[in-house]
Amino acid sequence: MMVRDRSLLADAGTSAGLLAVRRHNLALVMSHLRAAGARSRATIAAETGLNKATVSSLVAELVERGLVAEGETERGAVGRPSQHVDLRGGTFFTVGAEVNLGYLSVVALDVRSEVVAERWVPLEAGPLDADVALPRLATLVLEIVASLTAAGGELVGVTVAVPGLVERSTGRVLRAPNLGWAQTPVVEQMRALLDDPACPLLLDNEANLAARAEVDAPGRADVADLVLLTGVVGVGAGVVAAGRLLRGVRGFAGEVGHLQVDPGGRRCGCGRRGCWETVAGLDALLSGAADADDPVRDPTLDLVARLATLIARAEAGDRRTLDALDRTADWLGTGAGFLVNLFDPGLLVLGGYFALLGPWLAEPLRRSLPDRVFAPQPAGCRVESSALGFTAAARGGALEALTWIFDDPTAVTSPRAGAVPAGAPA
């Protein structure tokens, strides 16, 4: 038996201690399968340091709980063929649900972190009362839950994503000026709207959750330090340092949209002047690209459709549109330079509308970083556009809701799950 958490060793001889050790080792096997993919029991034992008998017992329990499934048989090696085991899809699922200016997004993931359902619905891009937005969001969640439950799935977690200052411990949005929300009990309201689901219901900032999704995106296995810049009406950031989301003392880290970059500039929705989002946010871009009566500035129209119109104009060489994009890229570089100087990330990801307009924003940003970053060779920070679009925060929410299962697989059961056999190796 190998226990990597030394705090567990002191109590390992007690009944409670043995259960804690077993939970730890179950979590170790789950996390290893998540990171490494399908493995034989012998390979899991070799790669985790657990002995083979322990791994066999742990896998048997995870199979009973519906979290792991046996798959292909490994052949060609010396000795008896062995079966691969892998995380099981189709049994349990989590949901991430985002409300933002201009849209609602809901994504469901299974234990393999694979998308099993998603919905995206446009909204008017302006302040929206929580008593209107949350019921609409809950309806989308309930539709997905009903569909997946009918197919044999079980909901085991929900995370709601909102742009603004979020108090995770109380489930409240303290301040979301672009939505017009303050002291809003989101978790309490959503729990009632979802008929009090028998699973954790969490709340988090949308940029943090989008960063969580970016770390998990294909091709990011080697990325431990990342800054995600997400742009909708506001600008936010999610910062991952040494593989961990940087939250700050109160969980408010990442509110970069309110960095003052233009002291004499426009008044921001937060009440101050010259915040970064007043010059790099979507409203600033559209105001520069079109007259007030132009459909691309009509907040009642689909946000993605308006951006598609803007992209078509840019591709056609419209000078006003291209000039507005150049100004946005320049202001984006100003703030991004601050962030690269502060956090020294290996990767800067453009999310939200920044990603859709990546062909006009990413390359100017790459060119400008050397003049804005003190450290030598700022090209060591790659700049990429997100492939997740406006679903990143919802996807990150579903991933966050999966965390507790991987931390403690004993927290979930399946109808087939029985008691752990007496004397089973921890």
C-alpha beads as a LAMMPS data file, in Angstrom:
LAMMPS data file: protein, C-alpha beads

426 atoms
425 bonds

1 atom types
1 bond types

-500.0 500.0 xlo xhi
-500.0 500.0 ylo yhi
-500.0 500.0 zlo zhi

Masses

1 110.0

Atoms # bond

1 1 1 0.000 0.000 0.000
2 1 1 1.329 3.450 -0.917
3 1 1 -0.093 6.573 0.734
4 1 1 1.143 9.836 -0.746
5 1 1 -0.585 12.013 1.853
6 1 1 1.563 11.612 4.986
7 1 1 -1.177 13.102 7.170
8 1 1 -3.117 9.874 6.632
9 1 1 -0.384 7.649 8.013
10 1 1 -0.858 8.578 11.662
11 1 1 -4.438 7.292 11.730
12 1 1 -4.000 4.415 9.291
13 1 1 -4.360 1.800 12.036
14 1 1 -7.844 2.925 13.074
15 1 1 -11.097 2.072 11.330
16 1 1 -11.608 5.702 10.339
17 1 1 -7.997 5.901 9.251
18 1 1 -8.303 2.842 7.020
19 1 1 -11.398 4.317 5.376
20 1 1 -9.533 7.583 4.806
21 1 1 -6.613 5.710 3.261
22 1 1 -8.970 3.783 0.996
23 1 1 -10.744 6.968 -0.115
24 1 1 -7.352 8.484 -0.867
25 1 1 -6.286 5.470 -2.924
26 1 1 -9.597 5.312 -4.800
27 1 1 -9.103 8.969 -5.681
28 1 1 -5.532 8.231 -6.742
29 1 1 -6.675 5.528 -9.177
30 1 1 -9.467 7.732 -10.555
31 1 1 -7.137 10.688 -11.077
32 1 1 -4.501 8.482 -12.680
33 1 1 -6.998 7.091 -15.179
34 1 1 -8.162 10.617 -15.919
35 1 1 -4.616 11.764 -16.664
36 1 1 -3.189 8.652 -18.308
37 1 1 -6.175 6.966 -19.943
38 1 1 -7.070 3.276 -20.029
39 1 1 -4.643 1.037 -18.175
40 1 1 -4.356 -2.556 -17.036
41 1 1 -4.418 -3.177 -13.291
42 1 1 -0.740 -4.118 -13.391
43 1 1 0.154 -0.893 -15.175
44 1 1 -1.849 1.170 -12.679
45 1 1 0.015 -0.534 -9.841
46 1 1 3.396 0.123 -11.450
47 1 1 2.633 3.765 -12.242
48 1 1 1.022 4.715 -8.911
49 1 1 3.188 2.669 -6.561
50 1 1 0.186 0.825 -5.136
51 1 1 0.505 -2.946 -4.871
52 1 1 -1.394 -5.174 -7.301
53 1 1 -3.798 -6.617 -4.726
54 1 1 -4.766 -3.134 -3.591
55 1 1 -5.302 -1.968 -7.173
56 1 1 -7.492 -4.991 -7.945
57 1 1 -9.631 -4.278 -4.881
58 1 1 -9.871 -0.556 -5.674
59 1 1 -10.814 -1.187 -9.298
60 1 1 -13.464 -3.697 -8.232
61 1 1 -15.063 -1.093 -5.979
62 1 1 -14.904 1.607 -8.647
63 1 1 -16.552 -0.781 -11.117
64 1 1 -19.310 -1.474 -8.573
65 1 1 -19.824 2.244 -8.062
66 1 1 -20.233 2.744 -11.800
67 1 1 -17.200 5.010 -12.089
68 1 1 -14.870 2.644 -13.936
69 1 1 -15.476 0.056 -16.664
70 1 1 -13.460 -2.868 -17.930
71 1 1 -12.536 -2.703 -21.576
72 1 1 -10.117 -4.198 -24.052
73 1 1 -7.789 -7.053 -23.179
74 1 1 -4.086 -6.263 -23.330
75 1 1 -2.290 -8.945 -25.343
76 1 1 1.218 -9.528 -26.564
77 1 1 2.970 -9.168 -23.217
78 1 1 4.569 -12.016 -21.322
79 1 1 2.124 -13.847 -19.064
80 1 1 -1.639 -13.897 -18.846
81 1 1 -3.576 -11.288 -20.910
82 1 1 -5.002 -8.476 -18.761
83 1 1 -8.009 -6.230 -19.213
84 1 1 -7.759 -2.490 -19.489
85 1 1 -9.896 -0.415 -17.134
86 1 1 -10.970 3.145 -17.823
87 1 1 -13.294 5.827 -16.534
88 1 1 -16.875 4.977 -17.400
89 1 1 -19.036 7.309 -19.430
90 1 1 -22.816 7.297 -19.446
91 1 1 -23.447 6.653 -15.754
92 1 1 -22.886 9.945 -13.954
93 1 1 -22.849 13.473 -15.347
94 1 1 -22.350 17.043 -14.177
95 1 1 -23.688 20.317 -15.556
96 1 1 -22.099 23.724 -15.974
97 1 1 -24.517 26.604 -16.574
98 1 1 -23.496 30.164 -17.459
99 1 1 -25.506 33.365 -17.556
100 1 1 -23.753 36.238 -19.306
101 1 1 -24.538 39.368 -21.242
102 1 1 -25.982 38.181 -24.516
103 1 1 -26.374 34.457 -23.896
104 1 1 -27.053 31.451 -21.684
105 1 1 -24.841 28.379 -22.011
106 1 1 -25.266 24.897 -20.508
107 1 1 -22.835 21.977 -20.914
108 1 1 -23.069 18.473 -19.439
109 1 1 -20.006 16.236 -19.067
110 1 1 -19.674 12.606 -18.085
111 1 1 -16.956 11.257 -15.779
112 1 1 -14.623 11.002 -18.781
113 1 1 -14.987 14.800 -19.214
114 1 1 -16.718 14.209 -22.537
115 1 1 -19.577 16.478 -23.604
116 1 1 -22.858 14.558 -23.467
117 1 1 -25.216 17.510 -23.980
118 1 1 -25.027 21.263 -24.525
119 1 1 -27.317 24.207 -25.186
120 1 1 -26.574 27.818 -26.118
121 1 1 -29.323 30.442 -26.209
122 1 1 -28.890 34.120 -27.170
123 1 1 -30.129 36.862 -24.854
124 1 1 -30.388 40.609 -25.061
125 1 1 -26.907 41.984 -24.336
126 1 1 -27.729 44.212 -21.389
127 1 1 -28.605 44.121 -17.698
128 1 1 -31.029 41.277 -17.016
129 1 1 -32.831 40.772 -13.727
130 1 1 -31.805 37.589 -11.924
131 1 1 -35.482 36.735 -11.440
132 1 1 -35.744 36.565 -15.235
133 1 1 -32.356 35.101 -16.177
134 1 1 -32.098 32.322 -13.587
135 1 1 -35.471 30.683 -14.371
136 1 1 -34.518 30.613 -18.045
137 1 1 -31.144 29.098 -17.192
138 1 1 -32.779 26.544 -14.887
139 1 1 -35.182 25.520 -17.655
140 1 1 -32.250 24.688 -19.932
141 1 1 -30.565 22.703 -17.158
142 1 1 -33.737 20.761 -16.374
143 1 1 -34.256 19.894 -20.052
144 1 1 -30.749 18.442 -20.278
145 1 1 -31.047 16.633 -16.948
146 1 1 -34.367 15.078 -17.984
147 1 1 -32.918 13.864 -21.278
148 1 1 -29.772 12.351 -19.745
149 1 1 -31.647 10.840 -16.802
150 1 1 -34.078 9.149 -19.189
151 1 1 -31.043 7.602 -20.893
152 1 1 -29.845 6.129 -17.586
153 1 1 -27.575 8.901 -16.329
154 1 1 -27.466 10.412 -12.855
155 1 1 -26.781 14.077 -12.060
156 1 1 -23.976 14.438 -9.507
157 1 1 -23.136 18.145 -9.581
158 1 1 -24.023 21.581 -10.975
159 1 1 -21.903 24.730 -11.186
160 1 1 -23.314 28.127 -12.165
161 1 1 -20.983 30.650 -13.834
162 1 1 -21.543 34.405 -13.600
163 1 1 -19.363 37.393 -14.618
164 1 1 -18.616 39.395 -11.478
165 1 1 -17.519 39.159 -7.863
166 1 1 -18.646 35.798 -6.513
167 1 1 -18.676 34.644 -2.887
168 1 1 -18.369 30.903 -3.342
169 1 1 -18.856 30.063 0.348
170 1 1 -22.345 31.608 0.433
171 1 1 -23.326 31.067 -3.204
172 1 1 -23.932 34.776 -3.732
173 1 1 -22.980 37.206 -6.482
174 1 1 -21.743 40.211 -4.538
175 1 1 -21.448 42.492 -7.528
176 1 1 -21.901 41.989 -11.263
177 1 1 -22.268 45.528 -12.667
178 1 1 -22.696 44.505 -16.303
179 1 1 -25.577 42.200 -15.364
180 1 1 -26.945 44.707 -12.867
181 1 1 -26.781 42.178 -9.996
182 1 1 -25.732 42.812 -6.403
183 1 1 -25.984 40.563 -3.331
184 1 1 -27.837 37.988 -5.434
185 1 1 -28.333 34.552 -3.776
186 1 1 -27.770 32.585 -6.978
187 1 1 -27.266 29.146 -5.429
188 1 1 -30.350 29.487 -3.226
189 1 1 -32.485 30.565 -6.176
190 1 1 -31.121 27.908 -8.532
191 1 1 -31.562 25.146 -5.960
192 1 1 -35.239 26.045 -5.685
193 1 1 -35.633 26.336 -9.460
194 1 1 -33.975 22.935 -9.978
195 1 1 -36.278 21.259 -7.432
196 1 1 -33.542 20.872 -4.801
197 1 1 -31.277 18.375 -6.589
198 1 1 -29.555 15.792 -4.392
199 1 1 -26.061 16.903 -5.403
200 1 1 -23.639 19.792 -4.832
201 1 1 -24.668 23.098 -6.434
202 1 1 -21.801 25.571 -6.761
203 1 1 -21.243 29.136 -7.955
204 1 1 -18.091 30.590 -9.493
205 1 1 -16.775 33.415 -11.627
206 1 1 -17.080 32.749 -15.366
207 1 1 -13.478 33.669 -16.211
208 1 1 -12.137 31.310 -13.540
209 1 1 -14.240 28.476 -14.897
210 1 1 -13.272 29.261 -18.485
211 1 1 -9.607 29.064 -17.451
212 1 1 -10.371 25.716 -15.820
213 1 1 -11.741 24.480 -19.137
214 1 1 -8.751 25.778 -21.089
215 1 1 -6.307 23.846 -18.898
216 1 1 -8.296 20.690 -19.656
217 1 1 -8.503 21.383 -23.406
218 1 1 -6.736 19.055 -25.891
219 1 1 -3.028 19.752 -26.262
220 1 1 -2.695 21.495 -22.904
221 1 1 -1.283 18.625 -20.838
222 1 1 2.061 20.419 -20.507
223 1 1 0.590 23.827 -19.580
224 1 1 0.962 24.673 -15.885
225 1 1 0.860 28.493 -16.112
226 1 1 -1.866 30.122 -18.164
227 1 1 -3.820 33.374 -18.341
228 1 1 -7.209 33.357 -20.038
229 1 1 -8.564 36.708 -21.204
230 1 1 -12.281 36.497 -21.799
231 1 1 -14.136 39.265 -23.571
232 1 1 -17.877 39.818 -23.752
233 1 1 -19.238 43.230 -22.753
234 1 1 -16.719 43.146 -19.921
235 1 1 -13.188 41.790 -19.749
236 1 1 -12.138 39.160 -17.231
237 1 1 -9.195 36.890 -16.577
238 1 1 -8.649 33.464 -15.150
239 1 1 -5.110 32.820 -13.931
240 1 1 -3.628 29.344 -13.524
241 1 1 -0.255 29.244 -11.736
242 1 1 1.685 26.008 -11.213
243 1 1 -1.403 24.093 -12.282
244 1 1 -3.721 25.724 -9.746
245 1 1 -6.371 28.389 -10.249
246 1 1 -5.313 31.642 -8.587
247 1 1 -8.283 32.921 -6.582
248 1 1 -6.876 35.366 -4.026
249 1 1 -7.837 35.725 -0.356
250 1 1 -11.543 36.362 -1.002
251 1 1 -11.787 34.668 -4.378
252 1 1 -11.875 37.914 -6.350
253 1 1 -8.643 37.516 -8.351
254 1 1 -8.967 38.059 -12.085
255 1 1 -11.150 41.178 -12.210
256 1 1 -8.732 42.720 -14.683
257 1 1 -11.445 44.487 -16.637
258 1 1 -11.323 47.173 -13.967
259 1 1 -7.618 47.923 -14.260
260 1 1 -7.457 51.648 -14.979
261 1 1 -5.644 52.095 -18.295
262 1 1 -7.176 55.390 -19.477
263 1 1 -7.693 57.720 -16.460
264 1 1 -9.488 60.383 -18.484
265 1 1 -11.569 57.909 -20.429
266 1 1 -15.172 56.715 -20.476
267 1 1 -17.110 55.935 -17.342
268 1 1 -17.339 52.211 -16.665
269 1 1 -20.364 50.293 -15.430
270 1 1 -18.544 49.960 -12.101
271 1 1 -18.673 53.756 -11.653
272 1 1 -14.998 54.496 -12.294
273 1 1 -13.379 55.958 -15.397
274 1 1 -10.970 54.425 -17.855
275 1 1 -11.279 50.763 -16.879
276 1 1 -9.695 48.344 -19.328
277 1 1 -13.069 46.996 -20.433
278 1 1 -14.190 50.487 -21.502
279 1 1 -11.537 50.401 -24.243
280 1 1 -11.108 46.652 -24.915
281 1 1 -14.632 45.361 -24.247
282 1 1 -17.179 44.581 -26.919
283 1 1 -19.072 47.863 -26.549
284 1 1 -15.901 49.843 -27.245
285 1 1 -15.159 47.821 -30.368
286 1 1 -18.675 48.077 -31.763
287 1 1 -18.912 51.800 -30.992
288 1 1 -15.777 52.372 -33.021
289 1 1 -16.784 50.062 -35.849
290 1 1 -20.341 51.261 -36.518
291 1 1 -22.857 54.066 -36.047
292 1 1 -25.404 53.887 -33.242
293 1 1 -28.222 52.794 -35.575
294 1 1 -26.172 49.984 -37.154
295 1 1 -27.577 46.476 -36.439
296 1 1 -24.204 45.297 -35.080
297 1 1 -24.770 47.667 -32.144
298 1 1 -28.317 46.501 -31.442
299 1 1 -28.172 44.647 -28.078
300 1 1 -31.492 42.916 -28.782
301 1 1 -29.942 40.941 -31.653
302 1 1 -28.009 37.675 -31.350
303 1 1 -24.452 38.464 -30.209
304 1 1 -22.840 35.806 -32.401
305 1 1 -24.799 37.001 -35.438
306 1 1 -23.642 40.577 -34.824
307 1 1 -20.045 39.409 -34.551
308 1 1 -20.448 37.410 -37.761
309 1 1 -21.495 40.624 -39.513
310 1 1 -18.461 42.417 -38.110
311 1 1 -16.171 39.591 -39.241
312 1 1 -17.654 39.700 -42.753
313 1 1 -16.925 43.427 -42.934
314 1 1 -13.358 42.902 -41.749
315 1 1 -12.815 40.153 -44.314
316 1 1 -14.175 42.484 -47.001
317 1 1 -11.601 45.109 -46.005
318 1 1 -13.978 47.669 -44.467
319 1 1 -11.644 50.400 -43.243
320 1 1 -13.711 51.534 -40.267
321 1 1 -14.063 47.970 -38.977
322 1 1 -10.347 47.269 -39.405
323 1 1 -9.388 50.507 -37.638
324 1 1 -11.654 49.611 -34.712
325 1 1 -10.065 46.161 -34.517
326 1 1 -6.592 47.737 -34.563
327 1 1 -7.514 50.014 -31.642
328 1 1 -8.954 47.086 -29.703
329 1 1 -5.802 45.037 -30.345
330 1 1 -3.655 47.924 -29.097
331 1 1 -5.639 48.314 -25.864
332 1 1 -5.720 44.560 -25.460
333 1 1 -1.934 44.569 -25.647
334 1 1 -1.709 47.269 -22.972
335 1 1 -3.531 45.177 -20.405
336 1 1 -2.016 41.886 -21.545
337 1 1 1.444 43.353 -21.016
338 1 1 0.544 44.044 -17.370
339 1 1 -0.606 40.462 -16.910
340 1 1 2.421 38.862 -18.560
341 1 1 4.706 41.019 -16.396
342 1 1 2.773 39.976 -13.283
343 1 1 2.310 36.254 -13.863
344 1 1 4.910 35.195 -16.467
345 1 1 2.533 32.642 -18.042
346 1 1 3.561 30.134 -20.661
347 1 1 0.280 30.658 -22.496
348 1 1 -2.104 33.577 -22.972
349 1 1 -5.496 32.429 -24.273
350 1 1 -8.004 34.758 -25.915
351 1 1 -11.551 33.713 -25.053
352 1 1 -15.067 35.006 -25.641
353 1 1 -15.350 37.510 -28.467
354 1 1 -11.561 37.917 -28.453
355 1 1 -11.351 34.322 -29.744
356 1 1 -13.870 34.873 -32.553
357 1 1 -11.866 37.908 -33.666
358 1 1 -8.549 36.143 -33.146
359 1 1 -7.394 36.593 -36.772
360 1 1 -7.306 40.368 -36.169
361 1 1 -6.298 40.433 -32.497
362 1 1 -3.873 37.584 -31.782
363 1 1 -1.036 38.489 -34.154
364 1 1 -0.923 42.209 -33.186
365 1 1 -0.872 41.077 -29.554
366 1 1 2.084 38.766 -30.238
367 1 1 3.970 41.595 -31.947
368 1 1 3.315 44.088 -29.158
369 1 1 4.361 41.966 -26.171
370 1 1 8.138 42.507 -26.579
371 1 1 7.617 46.264 -26.137
372 1 1 5.369 45.807 -23.108
373 1 1 7.062 43.038 -21.134
374 1 1 10.183 43.699 -19.064
375 1 1 11.494 40.131 -19.074
376 1 1 13.621 39.062 -22.038
377 1 1 12.124 36.883 -24.739
378 1 1 8.414 37.446 -23.985
379 1 1 7.826 35.284 -27.027
380 1 1 8.136 32.466 -24.492
381 1 1 4.511 33.305 -23.703
382 1 1 2.442 31.835 -26.513
383 1 1 -0.748 33.605 -27.586
384 1 1 -3.617 31.398 -28.760
385 1 1 -7.325 31.801 -29.447
386 1 1 -9.662 29.524 -27.526
387 1 1 -11.410 26.787 -29.473
388 1 1 -14.194 26.628 -26.861
389 1 1 -15.883 29.892 -27.823
390 1 1 -18.727 31.037 -25.587
391 1 1 -19.107 27.579 -24.002
392 1 1 -15.806 27.667 -22.068
393 1 1 -17.233 28.814 -18.726
394 1 1 -20.084 26.294 -18.786
395 1 1 -17.659 23.525 -19.686
396 1 1 -15.360 24.629 -16.876
397 1 1 -18.334 24.611 -14.520
398 1 1 -19.111 21.000 -15.372
399 1 1 -15.432 20.123 -14.842
400 1 1 -15.454 21.872 -11.475
401 1 1 -18.540 19.904 -10.459
402 1 1 -16.645 16.692 -11.269
403 1 1 -13.860 17.584 -8.836
404 1 1 -15.563 16.249 -5.720
405 1 1 -16.064 12.833 -7.355
406 1 1 -12.366 12.570 -8.098
407 1 1 -11.510 13.814 -4.605
408 1 1 -13.786 11.235 -2.953
409 1 1 -15.198 8.494 -5.206
410 1 1 -17.055 7.007 -2.206
411 1 1 -19.408 9.996 -2.299
412 1 1 -21.307 8.482 -5.223
413 1 1 -23.010 5.127 -5.522
414 1 1 -24.698 3.255 -8.317
415 1 1 -27.636 0.863 -7.954
416 1 1 -25.142 -1.976 -8.362
417 1 1 -22.804 -0.773 -5.623
418 1 1 -22.543 -2.895 -2.532
419 1 1 -20.569 -2.691 0.670
420 1 1 -16.790 -2.875 0.473
421 1 1 -15.778 -6.438 1.374
422 1 1 -14.439 -6.834 4.900
423 1 1 -10.683 -6.970 4.926
424 1 1 -10.347 -5.463 1.458
425 1 1 -6.844 -3.992 1.044
426 1 1 -6.869 -0.203 1.319

Bonds

1 1 1 2
2 1 2 3
3 1 3 4
4 1 4 5
5 1 5 6
6 1 6 7
7 1 7 8
8 1 8 9
9 1 9 10
10 1 10 11
11 1 11 12
12 1 12 13
13 1 13 14
14 1 14 15
15 1 15 16
16 1 16 17
17 1 17 18
18 1 18 19
19 1 19 20
20 1 20 21
21 1 21 22
22 1 22 23
23 1 23 24
24 1 24 25
25 1 25 26
26 1 26 27
27 1 27 28
28 1 28 29
29 1 29 30
30 1 30 31
31 1 31 32
32 1 32 33
33 1 33 34
34 1 34 35
35 1 35 36
36 1 36 37
37 1 37 38
38 1 38 39
39 1 39 40
40 1 40 41
41 1 41 42
42 1 42 43
43 1 43 44
44 1 44 45
45 1 45 46
46 1 46 47
47 1 47 48
48 1 48 49
49 1 49 50
50 1 50 51
51 1 51 52
52 1 52 53
53 1 53 54
54 1 54 55
55 1 55 56
56 1 56 57
57 1 57 58
58 1 58 59
59 1 59 60
60 1 60 61
61 1 61 62
62 1 62 63
63 1 63 64
64 1 64 65
65 1 65 66
66 1 66 67
67 1 67 68
68 1 68 69
69 1 69 70
70 1 70 71
71 1 71 72
72 1 72 73
73 1 73 74
74 1 74 75
75 1 75 76
76 1 76 77
77 1 77 78
78 1 78 79
79 1 79 80
80 1 80 81
81 1 81 82
82 1 82 83
83 1 83 84
84 1 84 85
85 1 85 86
86 1 86 87
87 1 87 88
88 1 88 89
89 1 89 90
90 1 90 91
91 1 91 92
92 1 92 93
93 1 93 94
94 1 94 95
95 1 95 96
96 1 96 97
97 1 97 98
98 1 98 99
99 1 99 100
100 1 100 101
101 1 101 102
102 1 102 103
103 1 103 104
104 1 104 105
105 1 105 106
106 1 106 107
107 1 107 108
108 1 108 109
109 1 109 110
110 1 110 111
111 1 111 112
112 1 112 113
113 1 113 114
114 1 114 115
115 1 115 116
116 1 116 117
117 1 117 118
118 1 118 119
119 1 119 120
120 1 120 121
121 1 121 122
122 1 122 123
123 1 123 124
124 1 124 125
125 1 125 126
126 1 126 127
127 1 127 128
128 1 128 129
129 1 129 130
130 1 130 131
131 1 131 132
132 1 132 133
133 1 133 134
134 1 134 135
135 1 135 136
136 1 136 137
137 1 137 138
138 1 138 139
139 1 139 140
140 1 140 141
141 1 141 142
142 1 142 143
143 1 143 144
144 1 144 145
145 1 145 146
146 1 146 147
147 1 147 148
148 1 148 149
149 1 149 150
150 1 150 151
151 1 151 152
152 1 152 153
153 1 153 154
154 1 154 155
155 1 155 156
156 1 156 157
157 1 157 158
158 1 158 159
159 1 159 160
160 1 160 161
161 1 161 162
162 1 162 163
163 1 163 164
164 1 164 165
165 1 165 166
166 1 166 167
167 1 167 168
168 1 168 169
169 1 169 170
170 1 170 171
171 1 171 172
172 1 172 173
173 1 173 174
174 1 174 175
175 1 175 176
176 1 176 177
177 1 177 178
178 1 178 179
179 1 179 180
180 1 180 181
181 1 181 182
182 1 182 183
183 1 183 184
184 1 184 185
185 1 185 186
186 1 186 187
187 1 187 188
188 1 188 189
189 1 189 190
190 1 190 191
191 1 191 192
192 1 192 193
193 1 193 194
194 1 194 195
195 1 195 196
196 1 196 197
197 1 197 198
198 1 198 199
199 1 199 200
200 1 200 201
201 1 201 202
202 1 202 203
203 1 203 204
204 1 204 205
205 1 205 206
206 1 206 207
207 1 207 208
208 1 208 209
209 1 209 210
210 1 210 211
211 1 211 212
212 1 212 213
213 1 213 214
214 1 214 215
215 1 215 216
216 1 216 217
217 1 217 218
218 1 218 219
219 1 219 220
220 1 220 221
221 1 221 222
222 1 222 223
223 1 223 224
224 1 224 225
225 1 225 226
226 1 226 227
227 1 227 228
228 1 228 229
229 1 229 230
230 1 230 231
231 1 231 232
232 1 232 233
233 1 233 234
234 1 234 235
235 1 235 236
236 1 236 237
237 1 237 238
238 1 238 239
239 1 239 240
240 1 240 241
241 1 241 242
242 1 242 243
243 1 243 244
244 1 244 245
245 1 245 246
246 1 246 247
247 1 247 248
248 1 248 249
249 1 249 250
250 1 250 251
251 1 251 252
252 1 252 253
253 1 253 254
254 1 254 255
255 1 255 256
256 1 256 257
257 1 257 258
258 1 258 259
259 1 259 260
260 1 260 261
261 1 261 262
262 1 262 263
263 1 263 264
264 1 264 265
265 1 265 266
266 1 266 267
267 1 267 268
268 1 268 269
269 1 269 270
270 1 270 271
271 1 271 272
272 1 272 273
273 1 273 274
274 1 274 275
275 1 275 276
276 1 276 277
277 1 277 278
278 1 278 279
279 1 279 280
280 1 280 281
281 1 281 282
282 1 282 283
283 1 283 284
284 1 284 285
285 1 285 286
286 1 286 287
287 1 287 288
288 1 288 289
289 1 289 290
290 1 290 291
291 1 291 292
292 1 292 293
293 1 293 294
294 1 294 295
295 1 295 296
296 1 296 297
297 1 297 298
298 1 298 299
299 1 299 300
300 1 300 301
301 1 301 302
302 1 302 303
303 1 303 304
304 1 304 305
305 1 305 306
306 1 306 307
307 1 307 308
308 1 308 309
309 1 309 310
310 1 310 311
311 1 311 312
312 1 312 313
313 1 313 314
314 1 314 315
315 1 315 316
316 1 316 317
317 1 317 318
318 1 318 319
319 1 319 320
320 1 320 321
321 1 321 322
322 1 322 323
323 1 323 324
324 1 324 325
325 1 325 326
326 1 326 327
327 1 327 328
328 1 328 329
329 1 329 330
330 1 330 331
331 1 331 332
332 1 332 333
333 1 333 334
334 1 334 335
335 1 335 336
336 1 336 337
337 1 337 338
338 1 338 339
339 1 339 340
340 1 340 341
341 1 341 342
342 1 342 343
343 1 343 344
344 1 344 345
345 1 345 346
346 1 346 347
347 1 347 348
348 1 348 349
349 1 349 350
350 1 350 351
351 1 351 352
352 1 352 353
353 1 353 354
354 1 354 355
355 1 355 356
356 1 356 357
357 1 357 358
358 1 358 359
359 1 359 360
360 1 360 361
361 1 361 362
362 1 362 363
363 1 363 364
364 1 364 365
365 1 365 366
366 1 366 367
367 1 367 368
368 1 368 369
369 1 369 370
370 1 370 371
371 1 371 372
372 1 372 373
373 1 373 374
374 1 374 375
375 1 375 376
376 1 376 377
377 1 377 378
378 1 378 379
379 1 379 380
380 1 380 381
381 1 381 382
382 1 382 383
383 1 383 384
384 1 384 385
385 1 385 386
386 1 386 387
387 1 387 388
388 1 388 389
389 1 389 390
390 1 390 391
391 1 391 392
392 1 392 393
393 1 393 394
394 1 394 395
395 1 395 396
396 1 396 397
397 1 397 398
398 1 398 399
399 1 399 400
400 1 400 401
401 1 401 402
402 1 402 403
403 1 403 404
404 1 404 405
405 1 405 406
406 1 406 407
407 1 407 408
408 1 408 409
409 1 409 410
410 1 410 411
411 1 411 412
412 1 412 413
413 1 413 414
414 1 414 415
415 1 415 416
416 1 416 417
417 1 417 418
418 1 418 419
419 1 419 420
420 1 420 421
421 1 421 422
422 1 422 423
423 1 423 424
424 1 424 425
425 1 425 426
